Amino acid sequence: MDAGVLLRGLLIGFSIAAPVGPIGVLCIRRTLAEGRAYGFVSGLGAATADAIYGSVAAFGLTLVSRLLVSQQSWLRLVGGAFLCYLGIKTFLARPAERGAAAGGGSLARAYASTFFLTLTNPMTILSFAAIFAGLGLGGAAGNYAGAGALVLGVFLGSALWWLILSGGVAPLRARFGPSGLGWVNRLAGVIIAGFGALALLSLKS
């Protein structure tokens, strides 16, 4: 495995995951309300979707890429509607839920929600394609070992960001009582629903 390609993939995954968007807000809110495990697992859902889109770009799956871009309006509609739903659900969430046990089913739902949200953003694949081309990594499509190392690096880089974010936010959790968590839920809900509304409004442009 080419360590240089793996490192570049790690840097790409980290840089794409780092900008704070709806997934970041969701991860922060879940870490504060439910604990570090929920925040990190939520991030892993996004990291998995990033790796899938990264593999499409790295392996040169042009047909899949074109199909995703051609259906971006429908994907944006579904993703925007789901963000609005999550925003409203977060806004109305009771802070008392913070003490609930971290069951496997709940963690699975946390993972699935962010995985789905990231997959419904087809512009992610365009970001990967542009970055790969800019760094001269487009040739990885003809080298399966190199492409595989690149995709693995993307996943690890994205996962590293979510580990850092959830780990950095977790110590603040003890400072939030039920009242503080209520405000966190309301603020996060408004922001997440706002991202969803923007996605839906962009369909008119």
N, C-alpha and C positions, 0 to 999 in steps of 0.2 A: 504494500500500500504506500502510495506517495504521500509522505508526511507534509510536503509543501502544499499539495492540493487539498489535503484534509484541513490544514490550517487556514487556507483561503476560504474554504467552505464554512469553517467555524466563524470566521470574521464576517462573512456574508450573512449567515444565519443570525448572528448577534446583532448586526447593524439593522437588519430588516425587522427584527422583533422589538428592538429598543424604543422606537418612537411610541409615545403614549397615545393609544387610541382606545376604542371601546373594550378591546380585550385586556389592555393594561388596567383600565379602570375597574373592570370586572374582577381581575386578579387581585387588585389592591383591596377591593371591597370584601371579597371572599376571605382573604387572609385576615383582615381585621375582624370580620364577623364570625368566621368558622375555623380559623387556624391556618398555619403555614402549609399543611398538607393540601388543603383545598385550593389555596392559591397556586401552589406549585403544580398540582395535577391539572388545574385549569390551564396553566401555561403549557403543559405538555401536550394538551389537545391542540393548541395553536402550533406548537413545534412540529407535531406530526403532520399537520396540514401543510406547513411550510416545506417539510421534507418531500411531500408528495408533489407539490408544485415545483420544487427544486429539481426533482427527478424528471419531470416533464421537460423542463428546460435543459437539464444536463444530458439526458439521453436523446435529445433532439426529436421528441414526439410531436412533430409539427401538426399532425392531424388532430390530436387531442387538444393542443394549444389553440388551434383555430376554432375548434368546436366550443371550447370554453369561452373564448372571446366573443364568438357569434351569439352565444346565449347569455351574455353578461347582463342584459336587461332583466331577464327572468331571475337570474341568480341574485342580482342586486335587489330586486323586489322581495324575494324570499328572505334574503339576509336582512334587509331593512325592516321588514315586518317582524322578524324574529328579534331584532334588536329592540324594537319598540315594545314587544311583549316582555322581554327580559327587563327593560327599563322600568316598566310599570310594576312587574313582579318584585323587582328590587326595591322600588320606592315604597311598596306596601308591606315589605317583609318586616316581621316582628324581631326586634333585637334579641328577644329571649331565645330565638333559634340558635344563637351563638353557642349555647351550652349543649347542643345536640351531639350525640356520638357520631364520630366520623365513620359511618358505615360504608361498606364497599359499594353498595348501590348508589349512595349519594356521591361518592367520589367518581364513580363511573359516569353519572349524569353531569358532574362538573366538567369532566374530560370531554364528554360527547358534545356539550353545548359549545365550547370554544373551538373544538375541531370543526363542527358544522359551520359556525360563524366565519372561520377563516377560509374554509372551502368555498363559501358563497361570495368571496371577494376575488373574482377572476383577474383583477388588476395585479394581484400578487405575482402571478406567473409572468406578467409583462415586466415587473420589477426584476425578477430573477433573470429573465432573458436579457434585459438591458445591462444588468450588472455583469453577467457572464460574458457578454460581448465586449463590454468595456474593459474587462480584465483579461481578455484574450482566452477565455475558458470555453468558447464555443466549440472548440475542437474535441472537447471531452466526449461529445456524442459518439465519436468513433472509437473510443477507448472505454470499454465497460468498467474496467478496474478503476480508472481515473474518475469516471462519472459516479461510480459507487462511492468512492472516497469523498467526492465533492458533496454528494447528498448526505452522507453520514456526518460530514462536517457541518452542513447547514442545520441538521437536527440538533447536534451537540451545541452549536453556537446559540441557537434559539432557546434550547433547554437551559443553557447556562444563564441567559438573561433572566428567564423566569425564576430560576433558583436564586439569583441575586436579588431580584425584586421582592419575591415572597419572603426571603430571609431578612431583607432590610426592613420590610414593613412589619413583620411578625412581632418584634420587640415593642412596637407601639400599641399592640393589642391590649395590653394590661391597663393602659391609660384611658381606655374608652369604656365607660359604664353603659348601661342600657340607653340613657339619654343621648350620649355621644354617638353610640352605634345607630341610633334612630336617625340622627342627622347625617351620618355617613351613608346610610341606606337611601335617604331622600336625595342627597347630592349625587350619589352614584347613579341612582335611578334616572334623575333628570339628564345627566350627561350621556348615559347609555341610550336613552330614548331619543335624545337630541341627535346622536350619531345616526340612529335609525331613520329619523325624520329627514335628515340631510340626504341619506342614501335614497329614500323614496322621492324626495324633491328633485334629485339629480336625474331621475328618469324622464323628466319633462324637457331636459336640455338636450 
